[in-house]
Structures are given as C-alpha cells and as structure tokens.
Amino acid sequence: MGNEAIKEFDSRIRLLPGAARKLLCVIARQAYHGSLRSKGPGIATMPEVHEACGLDVDGMYSVLQVLRRARLIELEGEYPFEEIRFAGDGIAVEEILQRCDAGKIAIEDVVAELRFDLIEPRA
C-alpha cells in the first residue's frame, strides 16, 4: 500500500465537513477494532457506531448520508442493524489506522484534523 492511495483519500475527505470526518474516524475504529466480533472484518454496525459517536440517531444518519454521497461508505441491511463498509477507500482507511496505531497517534488527529503529515513514513 503506497502513499498515493492515502493522498487520494486525503484529497477526497478535505471536501467533507468536520462532523463527517469525525464520524469516519468512529466508523474506522469500530470496523477494525470494535468489540463486536460476530461481524466480518472491515464492517461496523450501526448500534456500535451510534453508541460511540455521541450523535443522536437523526444527526448520525444525516452525517452518514454525507459520507454515502461522497462514496466513502456503503450501508447494507435493515434499520437498526445496518452494516457500514468502506467503499473503494477501505484499503486506505485500514492503512491509515495501522499507521496511527503503530505511531500511537489518534486517527482523529490525522483524518478529522487533516494532519496526514503525522503518518508519513520517515526518511
């Protein structure tokens, strides 16, 4: 996985409002580190995202629609048990999360605050 996919992801999310970038971080954390083990890898469930995000249901769904329109996530299933998957950028999100974990950096510092420089490989 190269830096090109991360740079492309960076350029795409710069167009999003801050609330959408923050929810993207919650989804990433739940998809790859969530406590619900009965789901497949790279999947976040609506109940776990709702519990972790701090938004009311209407607010969360409003922000999820922003992420869907940006083609960053896909929703599958029926309310309230939808599953959230990353669209084409899933690999970039997983790489970003791995780099954050390795560097002990909060994903919010990188994605929500647009500080991708924090996870660039050191020369």
BELJOPE-V667370 format. One record per backbone hydrogen bond with DSSP energy under -1.0 kcal/mol. NH is the residue of the N-H (numbers start at 1). CO is the residue of the C=O. Records with the same first field share a line. If there is no record, write none. Layout:
NH=CO, CO
This chain:
7=3
8=4
9=5
10=6
11=7
12=8
13=9
14=10
16=13
21=17
22=18
23=19
24=20
25=21
26=22
27=23
28=24
29=25
30=26
31=27
32=28
33=29
34=30
42=31
43=40
44=84
46=82
49=45
50=46
51=47
52=48
53=49
60=56
61=57
62=58
63=59
64=60
65=61
66=62
67=63
68=64
69=65
70=66
71=68
72=67
74=85
76=83
81=78
83=76
84=44
85=74
87=72
90=87
93=89
94=90
95=91
96=92
97=93
98=94
99=95
100=96
101=97
102=98
103=99
105=100
109=106
111=107
113=108
115=110
118=115
119=116
